Amino acid sequence: MVERILVVDDEPQFLRSAQLALRMAGHSAVDTCDDGERALEILRRGEHAIAFLDLMLPGKTGLEILEAVARERPEVSVCMVTAMSELGTAVECMRRGARDYLVKPVSDGQYLAALERMVSERERGRENESLKRGLLSDDDSRPEAFAAILTGSPRMEKVFRYVQAVAPSRLPVLVTGETGTGKEALARAVHDLSGRNGAFVAVNAAGLDDHLFSDTLFGHVRGAFTGADRDRKGLVEQASGGTLFLDEIGDLSPESQVKLLRLLQEGTYLPLGSDRPVRSEVRVVAATHRDLAAARRDGSFRADLFYRLQPHEVGLPPLRERKDDIPILARAFVEEAAAQFGRPAPALPRELWTLLSNHPWPGNIRELKGLLVDAVGRSSGPSLSLLPLKERLAQARESTPEPADPQAEGFAFPETLPSVREMEDLLLREALRRTRGNRSQAADLVGIARQTMVRRAKELGLEE
């Protein structure tokens, strides 16, 4: 989608320089104006999506134009440009609706970085609106149910439709998926769509022994054990009428599994030290990264509990199987991190997408967010620095164990084994294909020097 740009300034040389820089960067729809009154008339027509406004203009000031645009054309993204560097001026511009703020003299790189930030923000807004309309088209009465889960994946759309269908049920929901895939966010969506009036209460079962699990979930009565000087309500009671989310359910001890089974079968539980069952109207949503079916077969997880948890099962795909979501997630994480650091979101280099798409993401969304937050924190320029990401991704590759059986990982050798040289040629070709011919990235991907990759690419007849 072409975004039409208007640059407003009373200095002819500045206008020519800005227009040339933007057009050289591939933005052909760039108009200029040197008068405040005329600029406001142009922006009121609604033909321009982005504007760069000088603060001091003849006719009307930049702030007056900004206020009018924010009121009449809020869809227009405005970046203020001024020779004044006072912090108060920048804050006032942002308060009145500006998306960004530049101080003269402005380099071409600063102009382009600010434009990229505004374009990215607009794209993400359109993506989120499109996702809301598409994912919730069958039931638009709860538009915020999946707001915390950013995705455009068809597989995730199927997950959402299934969740909408089963959320009103009182039966348990089992959410499966690797660590970092967003199981708790999906559990919250189940609760939000369920129509239940009680609270959403989450607890991680990993590392809880039976006594701590029982006390945490079911509470205790006075005198149940040393130090129990008064009654204590458990999380089950706190979630009564709502949803109890049990994360890492596969790590429960055998004794705790029996107690959870009773809650699911009979709707009752025993607080520690009590012999009087307490009835509960809680709905259980459980999550695990383990293969519970395999745990059931080897006896480490009770079969009856497994079947009680399984009436509604939702599997979340790993990030490596929904890589089209990486740009959506990355933009969101970068903007969130920049806000936490109290500075504008940096522009995202095109090379970033190739870098991210070629990582297997064993830690999934959580790993992606952690890497990008670190990269934003270590970036000081207008564009996101890729060096921290490259370093962290290289460390991750080195710490990932090699597969014991390459064929089990989807790599099959032909009947007649190729030579080492032939295998090397195939590897280099594949690395260059995945990085769209970028020699530096391809070299990083396979762990060789860039000069070596350039030389070998020439030998293979793959010219840049």
JOPEWO-V496604 format. One record per pair of residues at least 4 apart in sequence whose ideal C-beta (glycine too) atoms are under 7 Angstrom apart, sorted by sequence separation. I is the first residue (numbers start at 1). J is the second residue. D is the distance in whole Angstrom. If there is no record, write none. Layout:
i=I j=J d=D
i=I j=J d=D
This chain:
i=11 j=15 d=7
i=12 j=16 d=6
i=13 j=17 d=6
i=14 j=18 d=6
i=15 j=19 d=6
i=16 j=20 d=6
i=17 j=21 d=6
i=18 j=22 d=6
i=19 j=23 d=6
i=20 j=24 d=6
i=21 j=25 d=7
i=23 j=27 d=6
i=35 j=39 d=6
i=36 j=40 d=7
i=37 j=41 d=7
i=38 j=42 d=6
i=39 j=43 d=6
i=40 j=44 d=6
i=57 j=61 d=6
i=60 j=64 d=4
i=62 j=66 d=6
i=63 j=67 d=6
i=64 j=68 d=7
i=65 j=69 d=6
i=66 j=70 d=6
i=67 j=71 d=6
i=68 j=72 d=6
i=69 j=73 d=5
i=70 j=74 d=6
i=87 j=91 d=6
i=88 j=92 d=6
i=89 j=93 d=6
i=90 j=94 d=6
i=91 j=95 d=6
i=92 j=96 d=6
i=94 j=98 d=5
i=102 j=106 d=5
i=106 j=110 d=5
i=108 j=112 d=6
i=109 j=113 d=6
i=110 j=114 d=6
i=111 j=115 d=6
i=112 j=116 d=6
i=113 j=117 d=7
i=114 j=118 d=7
i=115 j=119 d=6
i=116 j=120 d=6
i=117 j=121 d=6
i=118 j=122 d=6
i=119 j=123 d=6
i=120 j=124 d=6
i=121 j=125 d=6
i=122 j=126 d=6
i=123 j=127 d=6
i=124 j=128 d=6
i=125 j=129 d=6
i=126 j=130 d=6
i=127 j=131 d=6
i=128 j=132 d=6
i=129 j=133 d=7
i=130 j=134 d=6
i=131 j=135 d=6
i=132 j=136 d=6
i=133 j=137 d=6
i=136 j=140 d=5
i=153 j=157 d=7
i=154 j=158 d=7
i=155 j=159 d=7
i=156 j=160 d=6
i=157 j=161 d=7
i=158 j=162 d=6
i=159 j=163 d=6
i=160 j=164 d=6
i=161 j=165 d=7
i=162 j=166 d=6
i=163 j=167 d=6
i=177 j=181 d=4
i=182 j=186 d=6
i=183 j=187 d=6
i=184 j=188 d=7
i=185 j=189 d=7
i=186 j=190 d=7
i=187 j=191 d=7
i=188 j=192 d=6
i=189 j=193 d=6
i=190 j=194 d=6
i=208 j=212 d=5
i=209 j=213 d=7
i=210 j=214 d=6
i=211 j=215 d=6
i=212 j=216 d=6
i=213 j=217 d=6
i=214 j=218 d=5
i=215 j=219 d=7
i=220 j=224 d=4
i=224 j=228 d=5
i=233 j=237 d=5
i=235 j=239 d=6
i=239 j=243 d=6
i=252 j=256 d=4
i=253 j=257 d=7
i=256 j=260 d=6
i=257 j=261 d=6
i=258 j=262 d=7
i=259 j=263 d=7
i=260 j=264 d=6
i=261 j=265 d=6
i=262 j=266 d=6
i=270 j=274 d=6
i=288 j=292 d=6
i=291 j=295 d=7
i=292 j=296 d=6
i=293 j=297 d=7
i=294 j=298 d=6
i=301 j=305 d=7
i=302 j=306 d=7
i=303 j=307 d=7
i=304 j=308 d=6
i=305 j=309 d=6
i=306 j=310 d=6
i=317 j=321 d=4
i=325 j=329 d=6
i=326 j=330 d=6
i=327 j=331 d=6
i=328 j=332 d=7
i=329 j=333 d=6
i=330 j=334 d=6
i=331 j=335 d=6
i=332 j=336 d=6
i=333 j=337 d=6
i=334 j=338 d=6
i=335 j=339 d=6
i=336 j=340 d=7
i=337 j=341 d=6
i=348 j=352 d=5
i=351 j=355 d=6
i=352 j=356 d=6
i=353 j=357 d=6
i=354 j=358 d=6
i=363 j=367 d=3
i=365 j=369 d=6
i=366 j=370 d=6
i=367 j=371 d=6
i=368 j=372 d=6
i=369 j=373 d=6
i=370 j=374 d=6
i=371 j=375 d=6
i=372 j=376 d=6
i=373 j=377 d=6
i=374 j=378 d=6
i=375 j=379 d=6
i=381 j=385 d=7
i=386 j=390 d=6
i=387 j=391 d=6
i=388 j=392 d=6
i=389 j=393 d=6
i=390 j=394 d=6
i=391 j=395 d=7
i=392 j=396 d=6
i=393 j=397 d=7
i=394 j=398 d=7
i=395 j=399 d=6
i=396 j=400 d=6
i=407 j=411 d=6
i=413 j=417 d=6
i=418 j=422 d=4
i=420 j=424 d=6
i=421 j=425 d=6
i=422 j=426 d=7
i=423 j=427 d=6
i=424 j=428 d=6
i=425 j=429 d=6
i=426 j=430 d=6
i=427 j=431 d=6
i=428 j=432 d=6
i=429 j=433 d=6
i=430 j=434 d=6
i=431 j=435 d=6
i=438 j=442 d=6
i=439 j=443 d=6
i=440 j=444 d=7
i=441 j=445 d=6
i=442 j=446 d=7
i=448 j=452 d=5
i=450 j=454 d=6
i=451 j=455 d=6
i=452 j=456 d=6
i=453 j=457 d=6
i=454 j=458 d=7
i=455 j=459 d=7
i=456 j=460 d=6
i=9 j=14 d=5
i=22 j=27 d=4
i=23 j=28 d=6
i=33 j=38 d=6
i=43 j=48 d=6
i=56 j=61 d=7
i=57 j=62 d=6
i=60 j=65 d=5
i=84 j=89 d=5
i=93 j=98 d=4
i=106 j=111 d=6
i=151 j=156 d=4
i=191 j=196 d=7
i=208 j=213 d=4
i=215 j=220 d=6
i=223 j=228 d=6
i=233 j=238 d=6
i=239 j=244 d=4
i=252 j=257 d=5
i=290 j=295 d=6
i=295 j=300 d=5
i=296 j=301 d=5
i=301 j=306 d=6
i=317 j=322 d=5
i=338 j=343 d=6
i=362 j=367 d=7
i=379 j=384 d=5
i=403 j=408 d=7
i=406 j=411 d=4
i=407 j=412 d=5
i=418 j=423 d=5
i=432 j=437 d=6
i=443 j=448 d=5
i=448 j=453 d=6
i=457 j=462 d=4
i=9 j=15 d=5
i=33 j=39 d=4
i=42 j=48 d=7
i=55 j=61 d=7
i=56 j=62 d=7
i=177 j=183 d=6
i=222 j=228 d=6
i=262 j=268 d=7
i=263 j=269 d=5
i=295 j=301 d=4
i=338 j=344 d=6
i=361 j=367 d=6
i=379 j=385 d=4
i=403 j=409 d=4
i=435 j=441 d=4
i=443 j=449 d=6
i=23 j=30 d=6
i=55 j=62 d=4
i=69 j=76 d=5
i=82 j=89 d=7
i=94 j=101 d=7
i=136 j=143 d=6
i=166 j=173 d=6
i=222 j=229 d=6
i=262 j=269 d=7
i=270 j=277 d=6
i=271 j=278 d=7
i=296 j=303 d=5
i=338 j=345 d=4
i=361 j=368 d=6
i=378 j=385 d=6
i=435 j=442 d=5
i=443 j=450 d=5
i=7 j=15 d=6
i=22 j=30 d=5
i=43 j=51 d=6
i=54 j=62 d=6
i=55 j=63 d=7
i=93 j=101 d=5
i=102 j=110 d=6
i=175 j=183 d=5
i=205 j=213 d=7
i=208 j=216 d=7
i=220 j=228 d=5
i=222 j=230 d=5
i=236 j=244 d=6
i=252 j=260 d=7
i=269 j=277 d=7
i=338 j=346 d=7
i=376 j=384 d=7
i=33 j=42 d=6
i=53 j=62 d=4
i=69 j=78 d=6
i=191 j=200 d=4
i=222 j=231 d=5
i=235 j=244 d=6
i=268 j=277 d=4
i=269 j=278 d=6
i=292 j=301 d=6
i=375 j=384 d=6
i=443 j=452 d=7
i=221 j=231 d=5
i=259 j=269 d=7
i=268 j=278 d=6
i=296 j=306 d=5
i=335 j=345 d=4
i=375 j=385 d=6
i=378 j=388 d=5
i=432 j=442 d=5
i=435 j=445 d=6
i=440 j=450 d=5
i=443 j=453 d=4
i=7 j=18 d=5
i=19 j=30 d=5
i=90 j=101 d=5
i=132 j=143 d=6
i=135 j=146 d=6
i=175 j=186 d=6
i=268 j=279 d=5
i=269 j=280 d=6
i=334 j=345 d=6
i=431 j=442 d=4
i=434 j=445 d=7
i=439 j=450 d=6
i=442 j=453 d=6
i=7 j=19 d=6
i=53 j=65 d=6
i=66 j=78 d=6
i=102 j=114 d=6
i=175 j=187 d=6
i=188 j=200 d=6
i=220 j=232 d=5
i=267 j=279 d=6
i=268 j=280 d=7
i=334 j=346 d=7
i=19 j=32 d=6
i=53 j=66 d=6
i=80 j=93 d=4
i=203 j=216 d=6
i=219 j=232 d=5
i=267 j=280 d=6
i=375 j=388 d=5
i=66 j=80 d=7
i=100 j=114 d=5
i=146 j=160 d=6
i=219 j=233 d=5
i=292 j=306 d=6
i=334 j=348 d=7
i=374 j=388 d=6
i=375 j=389 d=5
i=431 j=445 d=5
i=439 j=453 d=5
i=219 j=234 d=3
i=431 j=446 d=5
i=439 j=454 d=5
i=218 j=234 d=4
i=5 j=22 d=6
i=15 j=32 d=4
i=100 j=117 d=6
i=173 j=190 d=5
i=217 j=234 d=5
i=263 j=280 d=7
i=331 j=348 d=7
i=62 j=80 d=6
i=80 j=98 d=5
i=85 j=103 d=5
i=100 j=118 d=6
i=184 j=202 d=6
i=216 j=234 d=6
i=217 j=235 d=5
i=218 j=236 d=6
i=219 j=237 d=6
i=330 j=348 d=7
i=371 j=389 d=6
i=374 j=392 d=7
i=428 j=446 d=7
i=439 j=457 d=6
i=15 j=34 d=7
i=78 j=97 d=7
i=79 j=98 d=7
i=99 j=118 d=5
i=216 j=235 d=6
i=217 j=236 d=5
i=427 j=446 d=6
i=40 j=60 d=6
i=78 j=98 d=5
i=79 j=99 d=6
i=264 j=284 d=6
i=36 j=57 d=4
i=78 j=99 d=6
i=79 j=100 d=4
i=80 j=101 d=5
i=81 j=102 d=5
i=82 j=103 d=6
i=83 j=104 d=5
i=131 j=152 d=6
i=371 j=392 d=5
i=5 j=27 d=6
i=12 j=34 d=7
i=35 j=57 d=7
i=36 j=58 d=6
i=37 j=59 d=4
i=77 j=99 d=5
i=79 j=101 d=7
i=82 j=104 d=7
i=99 j=121 d=7
i=135 j=157 d=6
i=7 j=30 d=7
i=35 j=58 d=6
i=36 j=59 d=4
i=37 j=60 d=5
i=79 j=102 d=6
i=81 j=104 d=7
i=134 j=157 d=7
i=138 j=161 d=7
i=163 j=186 d=7
i=167 j=190 d=5
i=286 j=309 d=5
i=5 j=29 d=6
i=10 j=34 d=5
i=35 j=59 d=5
i=36 j=60 d=3
i=4 j=29 d=4
i=5 j=30 d=5
i=6 j=31 d=5
i=7 j=32 d=5
i=8 j=33 d=5
i=9 j=34 d=7
i=36 j=61 d=6
i=40 j=65 d=5
i=51 j=76 d=6
i=53 j=78 d=6
i=55 j=80 d=6
i=81 j=106 d=6
i=127 j=152 d=7
i=135 j=160 d=5
i=139 j=164 d=6
i=432 j=457 d=6
i=439 j=464 d=7
i=39 j=65 d=6
i=43 j=69 d=5
i=70 j=96 d=6
i=138 j=164 d=7
i=163 j=189 d=6
i=167 j=193 d=4
i=168 j=194 d=6
i=327 j=353 d=6
i=330 j=356 d=6
i=2 j=29 d=5
i=6 j=33 d=6
i=46 j=73 d=6
i=49 j=76 d=6
i=50 j=77 d=5
i=51 j=78 d=5
i=52 j=79 d=5
i=53 j=80 d=6
i=54 j=81 d=5
i=55 j=82 d=4
i=66 j=93 d=7
i=70 j=97 d=3
i=163 j=190 d=6
i=167 j=194 d=5
i=168 j=195 d=6
i=236 j=263 d=7
i=437 j=464 d=7
i=40 j=68 d=6
i=44 j=72 d=6
i=48 j=76 d=7
i=49 j=77 d=7
i=53 j=81 d=7
i=54 j=82 d=7
i=428 j=456 d=5
i=36 j=65 d=6
i=44 j=73 d=7
i=52 j=81 d=6
i=55 j=84 d=7
i=67 j=96 d=6
i=164 j=193 d=6
i=428 j=457 d=7
i=43 j=73 d=6
i=66 j=96 d=5
i=163 j=193 d=7
i=326 j=356 d=5
i=346 j=376 d=7
i=432 j=462 d=6
i=8 j=39 d=4
i=66 j=97 d=6
i=326 j=357 d=6
i=355 j=386 d=6
i=429 j=460 d=7
i=66 j=98 d=6
i=203 j=235 d=6
i=352 j=384 d=7
i=428 j=460 d=7
i=6 j=39 d=7
i=43 j=76 d=6
i=63 j=96 d=7
i=149 j=182 d=6
i=236 j=269 d=6
i=346 j=379 d=5
i=18 j=52 d=7
i=201 j=235 d=5
i=323 j=357 d=5
i=349 j=383 d=6
i=352 j=386 d=6
i=355 j=389 d=6
i=359 j=393 d=5
i=79 j=114 d=5
i=333 j=368 d=7
i=337 j=372 d=6
i=341 j=376 d=6
i=347 j=382 d=6
i=349 j=384 d=6
i=351 j=386 d=6
i=355 j=390 d=7
i=425 j=460 d=6
i=6 j=42 d=6
i=149 j=185 d=5
i=329 j=365 d=6
i=333 j=369 d=5
i=337 j=373 d=4
i=341 j=377 d=6
i=346 j=382 d=6
i=347 j=383 d=4
i=348 j=384 d=6
i=6 j=43 d=7
i=148 j=185 d=5
i=149 j=186 d=7
i=201 j=238 d=5
i=234 j=271 d=7
i=249 j=286 d=4
i=346 j=383 d=5
i=347 j=384 d=7
i=349 j=386 d=6
i=201 j=239 d=4
i=244 j=282 d=5
i=246 j=284 d=6
i=249 j=287 d=7
i=250 j=288 d=4
i=330 j=368 d=7
i=334 j=372 d=6
i=338 j=376 d=6
i=346 j=384 d=4
i=362 j=400 d=7
i=79 j=118 d=6
i=199 j=238 d=6
i=249 j=288 d=5
i=329 j=368 d=6
i=333 j=372 d=4
i=337 j=376 d=4
i=148 j=188 d=7
i=149 j=189 d=7
i=199 j=239 d=6
i=240 j=280 d=6
i=241 j=281 d=5
i=242 j=282 d=7
i=243 j=283 d=5
i=244 j=284 d=5
i=245 j=285 d=5
i=246 j=286 d=5
i=247 j=287 d=5
i=248 j=288 d=6
i=250 j=290 d=3
i=320 j=360 d=5
i=333 j=373 d=7
i=337 j=377 d=7
i=77 j=118 d=4
i=198 j=239 d=6
i=201 j=242 d=7
i=205 j=246 d=5
i=240 j=281 d=6
i=261 j=302 d=7
i=320 j=361 d=5
i=6 j=48 d=4
i=198 j=240 d=6
i=200 j=242 d=6
i=205 j=247 d=6
i=206 j=248 d=4
i=240 j=282 d=6
i=243 j=285 d=6
i=250 j=292 d=6
i=319 j=361 d=4
i=330 j=372 d=6
i=334 j=376 d=6
i=4 j=47 d=6
i=5 j=48 d=7
i=8 j=51 d=7
i=146 j=189 d=5
i=198 j=241 d=3
i=199 j=242 d=4
i=200 j=243 d=5
i=201 j=244 d=5
i=202 j=245 d=4
i=203 j=246 d=6
i=204 j=247 d=5
i=205 j=248 d=5
i=210 j=253 d=5
i=213 j=256 d=4
i=239 j=282 d=5
i=261 j=304 d=6
i=265 j=308 d=7
i=318 j=361 d=7
i=4 j=48 d=5
i=8 j=52 d=7
i=10 j=54 d=6
i=77 j=121 d=7
i=145 j=189 d=5
i=197 j=241 d=5
i=198 j=242 d=2
i=201 j=245 d=7
i=204 j=248 d=6
i=205 j=249 d=6
i=209 j=253 d=6
i=236 j=280 d=5
i=257 j=301 d=7
i=261 j=305 d=5
i=264 j=308 d=4
i=4 j=49 d=6
i=5 j=50 d=5
i=6 j=51 d=5
i=7 j=52 d=5
i=8 j=53 d=5
i=9 j=54 d=4
i=77 j=122 d=6
i=196 j=241 d=6
i=200 j=245 d=7
i=202 j=247 d=7
i=206 j=251 d=4
i=210 j=255 d=4
i=214 j=259 d=6
i=228 j=273 d=7
i=250 j=295 d=6
i=257 j=302 d=5
i=260 j=305 d=6
i=319 j=364 d=4
i=3 j=49 d=4
i=8 j=54 d=6
i=196 j=242 d=5
i=205 j=251 d=6
i=210 j=256 d=5
i=236 j=282 d=5
i=318 j=364 d=6
i=319 j=365 d=6
i=3 j=50 d=5
i=10 j=57 d=6
i=145 j=192 d=5
i=196 j=243 d=6
i=205 j=252 d=5
i=225 j=272 d=7
i=261 j=308 d=6
i=10 j=58 d=6
i=145 j=193 d=5
i=224 j=272 d=4
i=257 j=305 d=5
i=8 j=57 d=7
i=194 j=243 d=7
i=224 j=273 d=3
i=319 j=368 d=7
i=142 j=192 d=7
i=221 j=271 d=6
i=223 j=273 d=6
i=334 j=384 d=7
i=142 j=193 d=6
i=191 j=242 d=7
i=218 j=269 d=5
i=220 j=271 d=5
i=250 j=301 d=6
i=191 j=243 d=4
i=218 j=270 d=6
i=219 j=271 d=5
i=220 j=272 d=4
i=221 j=273 d=4
i=190 j=243 d=7
i=218 j=271 d=5
i=220 j=273 d=5
i=221 j=274 d=5
i=218 j=272 d=7
i=390 j=444 d=6
i=215 j=272 d=6
i=187 j=245 d=5
i=214 j=272 d=6
i=184 j=245 d=7
i=184 j=247 d=6
i=183 j=247 d=7
i=50 j=115 d=7
i=50 j=118 d=5
i=9 j=81 d=7
i=49 j=122 d=7
i=358 j=434 d=5
i=358 j=435 d=7
i=354 j=435 d=5
i=354 j=436 d=6
i=354 j=438 d=6
i=355 j=441 d=7
i=21 j=108 d=4
i=25 j=112 d=5
i=196 j=283 d=6
i=354 j=441 d=6
i=358 j=445 d=6
i=22 j=111 d=7
i=194 j=283 d=7
i=21 j=111 d=6
i=351 j=441 d=7
i=21 j=112 d=7
i=172 j=264 d=6
i=18 j=111 d=6
i=22 j=115 d=7
i=190 j=285 d=5
i=187 j=285 d=5
i=187 j=287 d=6
i=183 j=287 d=4
i=175 j=285 d=7
i=179 j=289 d=5
i=178 j=289 d=5
i=172 j=284 d=5
i=173 j=285 d=5
i=174 j=286 d=5
i=175 j=287 d=4
i=176 j=288 d=6
i=177 j=289 d=7
i=170 j=283 d=6
i=172 j=285 d=7
i=172 j=286 d=6
i=3 j=119 d=6
i=3 j=122 d=7
i=186 j=314 d=7
i=186 j=316 d=6
i=183 j=316 d=6
i=182 j=316 d=6
i=174 j=309 d=5
i=181 j=316 d=4
i=172 j=308 d=7
i=174 j=310 d=5
i=172 j=309 d=5
i=176 j=313 d=7
i=181 j=318 d=6
i=174 j=312 d=7
i=177 j=315 d=6
i=172 j=311 d=6
i=173 j=312 d=4
i=174 j=313 d=5
i=175 j=314 d=5
i=176 j=315 d=5
i=177 j=316 d=3
i=171 j=311 d=4
i=178 j=318 d=5
i=171 j=312 d=6
i=173 j=314 d=6
i=175 j=316 d=7
i=169 j=312 d=6
i=166 j=312 d=4
i=163 j=314 d=6
i=162 j=314 d=6
i=159 j=314 d=6
i=159 j=316 d=7
i=155 j=317 d=5
i=156 j=322 d=7
i=155 j=322 d=6
i=153 j=322 d=4
i=151 j=322 d=7
i=153 j=324 d=6
i=152 j=324 d=6
i=153 j=325 d=5
i=152 j=325 d=6
i=151 j=325 d=5
i=152 j=328 d=6
i=151 j=328 d=7
i=150 j=328 d=5
i=150 j=329 d=6
i=150 j=332 d=5
i=180 j=363 d=5
i=181 j=364 d=5
i=182 j=365 d=6
i=179 j=363 d=7
i=180 j=364 d=3
i=181 j=365 d=6
i=179 j=364 d=7
i=180 j=365 d=5
i=178 j=364 d=6
i=180 j=366 d=3
i=180 j=367 d=6
i=127 j=328 d=6
i=124 j=331 d=5
i=124 j=332 d=7
i=120 j=331 d=6
i=117 j=344 d=6
i=117 j=345 d=6
i=120 j=348 d=6
i=117 j=347 d=6
i=116 j=347 d=4
i=113 j=347 d=4
i=100 j=344 d=6
i=113 j=382 d=3
i=113 j=383 d=5
i=110 j=382 d=6
i=109 j=382 d=6
